[in-house]
Amino acid sequence: MSSTSPTPPTEVPLSGEQKLTAKRFNERVKLVVAILHSVALAIFGLGGLRLAFDPTVQPPAMAAIILAIVIPMVLEGIAFYILGKLKAEN
């Protein structure tokens, strides 16, 4: 009974053009993630934290508060998923 273990994949070195393409793609991915993160923080800050610390604000409906917490969490989840799409640059 012989057991064959799978061989690890060998990395093929990328050409200069492939490295440049991967770098450009990664920069675009990081830009999209930064935008999503900024939007999530803005929504959370305006919708969630302002209600907690500003006594002059009229409390909105419970649905608005829940959305101000859930939407940023969803945006952050999407951002983390997109970060997983980064390409190797080496």
Summary of the structure (lengths in Angstrom):
residues: 90
radius of gyration: 21.7
end to end distance: 39.2
largest distance: 76.4
contacts: 193
relative contact order: 0.18
helix: 67%
strand: 0%
